[in-house]
Amino acid sequence: MATAELRDLSVHIDTGRWSETVLDAVDLVVPEGKVTALLGESGCGKSMAAAALTGNLPDVARVSGQVRIDGVAVDGPREWRALRGRTVGLVPQEGVTAFDPSETVGARLRALERRYGRWSIDRACGAARYPAELFDLYPKEHSGGQIQRAALAAALLPAPAVLIADEAAASLDADTAYAVWTTLYEYARGGAAVLLITHDVPMLTATRVADHLVIMRGGTVVDAGAITGLAARPDPYVRGFFHPNG
Ligand SMILES: Nc1ncnc2c1ncn2[C@@H]1O[C@H](COP(=O)(O)OP(=O)(O)OP(=O)(O)O)[C@@H](O)[C@H]1O
Protein backbone atom coordinates (compact mmCIF):
# COMPACT_ATOMS: atom_id res chain seq x y z
CA MET A 1 0.00 0.00 0.00
CA ALA A 2 1.11 3.60 -0.39
CA THR A 3 0.52 7.14 0.76
CA ALA A 4 0.05 9.86 -1.87
CA GLU A 5 1.20 13.42 -1.24
CA LEU A 6 1.38 16.84 -2.79
CA ARG A 7 4.25 18.84 -1.32
CA ASP A 8 4.31 22.57 -1.89
CA LEU A 9 2.78 21.90 -5.29
CA SER A 10 2.04 24.82 -7.56
CA VAL A 11 0.54 24.44 -11.00
CA HIS A 12 0.36 27.30 -13.43
CA ILE A 13 -1.55 27.00 -16.67
CA ASP A 14 -0.95 29.28 -19.61
CA THR A 15 -3.09 28.35 -22.58
CA GLY A 16 -2.13 31.39 -24.63
CA ARG A 17 -5.67 32.72 -24.25
CA TRP A 18 -5.45 33.03 -20.49
CA SER A 19 -3.11 32.22 -17.66
CA GLU A 20 -3.88 31.09 -14.12
CA THR A 21 -2.26 29.59 -11.04
CA VAL A 22 -4.65 26.69 -10.44
CA LEU A 23 -2.77 25.18 -7.49
CA ASP A 24 -0.75 27.42 -5.21
CA ALA A 25 1.72 25.80 -2.79
CA VAL A 26 -0.63 22.92 -1.97
CA ASP A 27 0.29 20.42 0.72
CA LEU A 28 -2.01 17.43 0.78
CA VAL A 29 -1.50 13.99 2.28
CA VAL A 30 -3.70 11.03 1.39
CA PRO A 31 -2.67 8.37 3.89
CA GLU A 32 -3.04 4.63 3.36
CA GLY A 33 -5.89 2.85 5.09
CA LYS A 34 -7.97 6.02 5.26
CA VAL A 35 -10.52 8.08 3.35
CA THR A 36 -9.58 11.71 2.85
CA ALA A 37 -12.31 13.99 1.49
CA LEU A 38 -11.51 17.07 -0.58
CA LEU A 39 -14.08 19.87 -0.55
CA GLY A 40 -14.18 23.31 -2.08
CA GLU A 41 -16.18 25.64 -4.26
CA SER A 42 -16.46 24.97 -7.99
CA GLY A 43 -13.27 25.78 -9.88
CA CYS A 44 -11.05 25.93 -6.77
CA GLY A 45 -8.64 23.25 -8.03
CA LYS A 46 -9.93 19.93 -6.66
CA SER A 47 -9.78 18.14 -10.02
CA MET A 48 -6.34 19.67 -10.63
CA ALA A 49 -5.18 18.17 -7.34
CA ALA A 50 -6.60 14.82 -8.50
CA ALA A 51 -4.82 15.23 -11.84
CA ALA A 52 -1.55 16.03 -10.06
CA LEU A 53 -1.86 12.97 -7.80
CA THR A 54 -2.38 10.69 -10.79
CA GLY A 55 0.05 12.21 -13.29
CA ASN A 56 -2.72 13.66 -15.45
CA LEU A 57 -1.94 17.38 -15.42
CA PRO A 58 -2.48 19.12 -18.78
CA ASP A 59 0.62 19.28 -21.00
CA VAL A 60 0.64 23.08 -20.81
CA ALA A 61 0.93 23.04 -16.97
CA ARG A 62 4.04 24.51 -15.38
CA VAL A 63 4.65 22.65 -12.14
CA SER A 64 6.80 23.27 -9.06
CA GLY A 65 6.94 21.26 -5.84
CA GLN A 66 6.52 17.50 -5.61
CA VAL A 67 4.03 14.71 -6.03
CA ARG A 68 5.11 11.76 -3.89
CA ILE A 69 3.79 8.24 -4.04
CA ASP A 70 4.92 6.03 -1.21
CA GLY A 71 7.39 8.75 -0.18
CA VAL A 72 9.08 8.90 -3.59
CA ALA A 73 8.84 11.99 -5.80
CA VAL A 74 7.32 11.09 -9.17
CA ASP A 75 8.29 13.00 -12.25
CA GLY A 76 7.74 12.45 -15.91
CA PRO A 77 5.32 10.49 -18.06
CA ARG A 78 7.31 7.23 -17.98
CA GLU A 79 7.24 7.04 -14.20
CA TRP A 80 3.52 7.81 -14.16
CA ARG A 81 2.80 5.15 -16.78
CA ALA A 82 4.48 2.59 -14.54
CA LEU A 83 2.38 3.64 -11.55
CA ARG A 84 -1.05 3.92 -13.19
CA GLY A 85 -3.34 0.96 -12.61
CA ARG A 86 -1.79 -1.11 -9.83
CA THR A 87 -0.38 1.76 -7.78
CA VAL A 88 -2.52 4.78 -8.64
CA GLY A 89 -6.09 4.75 -9.92
CA LEU A 90 -8.41 7.59 -10.91
CA VAL A 91 -12.17 7.72 -11.21
CA PRO A 92 -12.45 10.85 -13.37
CA GLN A 93 -15.16 13.43 -12.83
CA GLU A 94 -16.53 12.62 -16.30
CA GLY A 95 -16.71 8.81 -16.24
CA VAL A 96 -16.85 8.63 -20.03
CA THR A 97 -13.24 9.88 -20.26
CA ALA A 98 -12.07 6.65 -18.60
CA PHE A 99 -13.05 4.69 -21.73
CA ASP A 100 -12.15 4.36 -25.37
CA PRO A 101 -15.29 5.44 -27.30
CA SER A 102 -14.81 2.67 -29.89
CA GLU A 103 -14.87 -0.20 -27.38
CA THR A 104 -17.80 -1.52 -25.33
CA VAL A 105 -17.48 -1.06 -21.59
CA GLY A 106 -17.63 -4.84 -21.07
CA ALA A 107 -14.69 -5.36 -23.46
CA ARG A 108 -12.66 -2.76 -21.57
CA LEU A 109 -13.47 -4.25 -18.17
CA ARG A 110 -12.60 -7.77 -19.38
CA ALA A 111 -9.28 -6.47 -20.74
CA LEU A 112 -8.45 -4.87 -17.38
CA GLU A 113 -9.35 -8.08 -15.54
CA ARG A 114 -7.00 -10.08 -17.83
CA ARG A 115 -4.22 -7.50 -17.78
CA TYR A 116 -3.97 -7.04 -14.03
CA GLY A 117 -5.27 -10.34 -12.70
CA ARG A 118 -6.30 -8.68 -9.43
CA TRP A 119 -10.01 -8.15 -8.82
CA SER A 120 -12.53 -10.16 -10.84
CA ILE A 121 -15.08 -8.33 -13.00
CA ASP A 122 -17.86 -9.63 -10.75
CA ARG A 123 -16.19 -8.21 -7.67
CA ALA A 124 -15.39 -4.83 -9.23
CA CYS A 125 -18.82 -4.39 -10.82
CA GLY A 126 -20.56 -5.49 -7.63
CA ALA A 127 -18.55 -3.01 -5.56
CA ALA A 128 -19.20 -0.22 -8.09
CA ARG A 129 -22.89 -1.17 -8.50
CA TYR A 130 -22.35 -1.45 -12.26
CA PRO A 131 -24.80 -3.95 -13.79
CA ALA A 132 -23.50 -6.63 -16.19
CA GLU A 133 -26.54 -6.04 -18.47
CA LEU A 134 -24.79 -2.88 -19.70
CA PHE A 135 -21.56 -4.62 -20.79
CA ASP A 136 -22.42 -4.57 -24.49
CA LEU A 137 -23.06 -0.83 -24.60
CA TYR A 138 -20.51 1.71 -25.77
CA PRO A 139 -19.49 4.41 -23.24
CA LYS A 140 -21.66 7.10 -24.88
CA GLU A 141 -24.72 4.82 -24.66
CA HIS A 142 -24.61 5.00 -20.85
CA SER A 143 -26.27 7.55 -18.58
CA GLY A 144 -23.97 9.82 -16.55
CA GLY A 145 -24.48 7.70 -13.42
CA GLN A 146 -24.03 4.39 -15.27
CA ILE A 147 -20.73 5.40 -16.85
CA GLN A 148 -19.56 6.83 -13.53
CA ARG A 149 -20.09 3.41 -11.93
CA ALA A 150 -18.37 1.72 -14.87
CA ALA A 151 -15.40 4.07 -14.36
CA LEU A 152 -15.26 3.08 -10.69
CA ALA A 153 -15.32 -0.62 -11.64
CA ALA A 154 -12.50 0.03 -14.14
CA ALA A 155 -10.44 1.81 -11.47
CA LEU A 156 -11.00 -1.00 -8.93
CA LEU A 157 -10.01 -3.87 -11.27
CA PRO A 158 -6.24 -3.27 -10.89
CA ALA A 159 -6.79 -2.85 -7.08
CA PRO A 160 -4.67 0.34 -6.89
CA ALA A 161 -2.85 1.23 -3.69
CA VAL A 162 -4.01 4.82 -4.14
CA LEU A 163 -7.52 5.53 -5.43
CA ILE A 164 -8.57 9.06 -6.34
CA ALA A 165 -12.33 9.37 -6.86
CA ASP A 166 -13.42 12.68 -8.40
CA GLU A 167 -17.12 13.01 -7.61
CA ALA A 168 -17.61 9.28 -8.12
CA ALA A 169 -21.15 9.36 -6.72
CA ALA A 170 -22.27 12.76 -8.05
CA SER A 171 -24.77 11.51 -10.65
CA LEU A 172 -26.27 8.74 -8.52
CA ASP A 173 -29.51 8.37 -6.59
CA ALA A 174 -29.11 8.44 -2.82
CA ASP A 175 -29.17 4.65 -2.29
CA THR A 176 -26.64 3.94 -5.03
CA ALA A 177 -24.48 6.86 -3.90
CA TYR A 178 -24.51 5.44 -0.37
CA ALA A 179 -23.43 2.04 -1.72
CA VAL A 180 -20.57 3.62 -3.69
CA TRP A 181 -19.41 5.59 -0.66
CA THR A 182 -19.49 2.40 1.40
CA THR A 183 -17.35 0.71 -1.27
CA LEU A 184 -14.79 3.52 -1.08
CA TYR A 185 -14.76 3.30 2.72
CA GLU A 186 -14.25 -0.47 2.69
CA TYR A 187 -11.62 -0.16 0.00
CA ALA A 188 -9.65 2.23 2.22
CA ARG A 189 -10.09 -0.03 5.22
CA GLY A 190 -8.46 -2.78 3.14
CA GLY A 191 -5.30 -0.65 3.21
CA ALA A 192 -5.59 1.74 0.25
CA ALA A 193 -5.17 5.49 0.33
CA VAL A 194 -8.49 6.94 -0.88
CA LEU A 195 -9.18 10.54 -1.85
CA LEU A 196 -12.81 11.37 -2.36
CA ILE A 197 -13.64 14.67 -4.05
CA THR A 198 -17.20 15.72 -3.37
CA HIS A 199 -19.76 18.48 -3.09
CA ASP A 200 -22.10 16.19 -1.17
CA VAL A 201 -21.48 17.38 2.37
CA PRO A 202 -24.83 16.05 3.70
CA MET A 203 -23.79 12.54 2.59
CA LEU A 204 -20.33 13.07 4.06
CA THR A 205 -21.70 14.12 7.43
CA ALA A 206 -24.40 11.42 7.44
CA THR A 207 -22.06 8.54 6.57
CA ARG A 208 -18.88 9.73 8.30
CA VAL A 209 -16.88 7.79 5.72
CA ALA A 210 -14.09 10.37 5.67
CA ASP A 211 -11.39 10.15 8.32
CA HIS A 212 -10.06 13.56 7.38
CA LEU A 213 -11.34 16.51 5.35
CA VAL A 214 -9.32 19.02 3.38
CA ILE A 215 -10.89 22.29 2.25
CA MET A 216 -9.68 24.23 -0.79
CA ARG A 217 -10.35 27.70 -2.08
CA GLY A 218 -8.80 29.54 -5.02
CA GLY A 219 -6.09 26.93 -5.60
CA THR A 220 -4.98 26.70 -1.98
CA VAL A 221 -5.74 24.49 1.00
CA VAL A 222 -7.45 26.72 3.54
CA ASP A 223 -8.29 24.25 6.30
CA ALA A 224 -8.24 20.56 7.22
CA GLY A 225 -9.45 18.34 10.02
CA ALA A 226 -12.30 16.13 11.17
CA ILE A 227 -15.94 17.06 10.44
CA THR A 228 -16.80 18.12 13.97
CA GLY A 229 -13.83 20.49 14.24
CA LEU A 230 -14.40 22.01 10.79
CA ALA A 231 -18.15 22.44 11.31
CA ALA A 232 -17.42 24.56 14.40
CA ARG A 233 -14.98 26.94 12.66
CA PRO A 234 -15.87 30.65 12.71
CA ASP A 235 -14.60 31.16 9.11
CA PRO A 236 -17.77 31.59 7.03
CA TYR A 237 -16.31 29.79 3.97
CA VAL A 238 -15.45 26.65 5.96
CA ARG A 239 -18.55 26.84 8.12
CA GLY A 240 -20.75 27.29 5.03
CA PHE A 241 -20.08 23.72 3.91
CA PHE A 242 -21.58 22.30 7.08
CA HIS A 243 -24.25 24.92 7.85
CA PRO A 244 -25.47 26.03 4.41
CA ASN A 245 -28.35 27.98 5.92
CA GLY A 246 -26.16 29.98 8.29
N1 LIG B 1 -7.54 21.17 -18.90
C1 LIG B 1 -7.46 22.39 -18.40
N2 LIG B 1 -6.71 23.32 -18.98
C2 LIG B 1 -6.62 24.57 -18.48
N3 LIG B 1 -7.23 24.96 -17.35
C3 LIG B 1 -7.99 24.09 -16.71
C4 LIG B 1 -8.16 22.75 -17.19
N4 LIG B 1 -9.00 22.10 -16.33
C5 LIG B 1 -9.32 23.00 -15.37
N5 LIG B 1 -8.73 24.19 -15.58
C6 LIG B 1 -8.82 25.40 -14.73
O1 LIG B 1 -8.27 25.05 -13.46
C7 LIG B 1 -9.03 25.66 -12.40
C8 LIG B 1 -9.39 24.57 -11.40
O2 LIG B 1 -10.30 23.67 -12.01
P1 LIG B 1 -10.73 22.29 -11.33
O3 LIG B 1 -11.34 21.47 -12.43
O4 LIG B 1 -9.58 21.72 -10.60
O5 LIG B 1 -11.85 22.78 -10.31
P2 LIG B 1 -12.74 21.92 -9.31
O6 LIG B 1 -12.47 22.43 -7.94
O7 LIG B 1 -12.56 20.47 -9.55
O8 LIG B 1 -14.21 22.40 -9.74
P3 LIG B 1 -15.64 21.60 -9.83
O9 LIG B 1 -16.09 21.42 -8.42
O10 LIG B 1 -16.48 22.57 -10.58
O11 LIG B 1 -15.39 20.32 -10.56
C9 LIG B 1 -10.23 26.33 -13.06
O12 LIG B 1 -9.99 27.72 -13.07
C10 LIG B 1 -10.27 25.78 -14.47
O13 LIG B 1 -10.67 26.79 -15.38
The ligand as an SDF file (V2000), in Angstrom:
LIG
                    3D

 31 33  0  0  0  0  0  0  0  0999 V2000
   -7.5350   21.1720  -18.9030 N   0  0  0  0  0  0  0  0  0  0  0  0
   -7.4640   22.3930  -18.4030 C   0  0  0  0  0  0  0  0  0  0  0  0
   -6.7070   23.3220  -18.9810 N   0  0  0  0  0  0  0  0  0  0  0  0
   -6.6220   24.5680  -18.4840 C   0  0  0  0  0  0  0  0  0  0  0  0
   -7.2260   24.9560  -17.3490 N   0  0  0  0  0  0  0  0  0  0  0  0
   -7.9930   24.0880  -16.7090 C   0  0  0  0  0  0  0  0  0  0  0  0
   -8.1610   22.7470  -17.1860 C   0  0  0  0  0  0  0  0  0  0  0  0
   -8.9970   22.1000  -16.3270 N   0  0  0  0  0  0  0  0  0  0  0  0
   -9.3220   22.9990  -15.3750 C   0  0  0  0  0  0  0  0  0  0  0  0
   -8.7310   24.1920  -15.5830 N   0  0  0  0  0  0  0  0  0  0  0  0
   -8.8210   25.3960  -14.7320 C   0  0  0  0  0  0  0  0  0  0  0  0
   -8.2740   25.0460  -13.4620 O   0  0  0  0  0  0  0  0  0  0  0  0
   -9.0260   25.6580  -12.4010 C   0  0  0  0  0  0  0  0  0  0  0  0
   -9.3930   24.5740  -11.3950 C   0  0  0  0  0  0  0  0  0  0  0  0
  -10.2960   23.6700  -12.0100 O   0  0  0  0  0  0  0  0  0  0  0  0
  -10.7270   22.2890  -11.3320 P   0  0  0  0  0  0  0  0  0  0  0  0
  -11.3360   21.4700  -12.4340 O   0  0  0  0  0  0  0  0  0  0  0  0
   -9.5820   21.7200  -10.6010 O   0  0  0  0  0  0  0  0  0  0  0  0
  -11.8520   22.7820  -10.3130 O   0  0  0  0  0  0  0  0  0  0  0  0
  -12.7430   21.9180   -9.3080 P   0  0  0  0  0  0  0  0  0  0  0  0
  -12.4730   22.4310   -7.9410 O   0  0  0  0  0  0  0  0  0  0  0  0
  -12.5620   20.4730   -9.5520 O   0  0  0  0  0  0  0  0  0  0  0  0
  -14.2130   22.3960   -9.7410 O   0  0  0  0  0  0  0  0  0  0  0  0
  -15.6380   21.6030   -9.8300 P   0  0  0  0  0  0  0  0  0  0  0  0
  -16.0860   21.4170   -8.4160 O   0  0  0  0  0  0  0  0  0  0  0  0
  -16.4760   22.5740  -10.5850 O   0  0  0  0  0  0  0  0  0  0  0  0
  -15.3870   20.3200  -10.5610 O   0  0  0  0  0  0  0  0  0  0  0  0
  -10.2280   26.3290  -13.0550 C   0  0  0  0  0  0  0  0  0  0  0  0
   -9.9890   27.7210  -13.0680 O   0  0  0  0  0  0  0  0  0  0  0  0
  -10.2700   25.7850  -14.4690 C   0  0  0  0  0  0  0  0  0  0  0  0
  -10.6690   26.7860  -15.3790 O   0  0  0  0  0  0  0  0  0  0  0  0
  1  2  1  0
  2  3  1  0
  2  7  2  0
  3  4  2  0
  4  5  1  0
  5  6  2  0
  6  7  1  0
  6 10  1  0
  7  8  1  0
  8  9  2  0
  9 10  1  0
 10 11  1  0
 11 12  1  0
 11 30  1  0
 12 13  1  0
 13 14  1  0
 13 28  1  0
 14 15  1  0
 15 16  1  0
 16 17  2  0
 16 18  1  0
 16 19  1  0
 19 20  1  0
 20 21  2  0
 20 22  1  0
 20 23  1  0
 23 24  1  0
 24 25  2  0
 24 26  1  0
 24 27  1  0
 28 29  1  0
 28 30  1  0
 30 31  1  0
M  END
$$$$
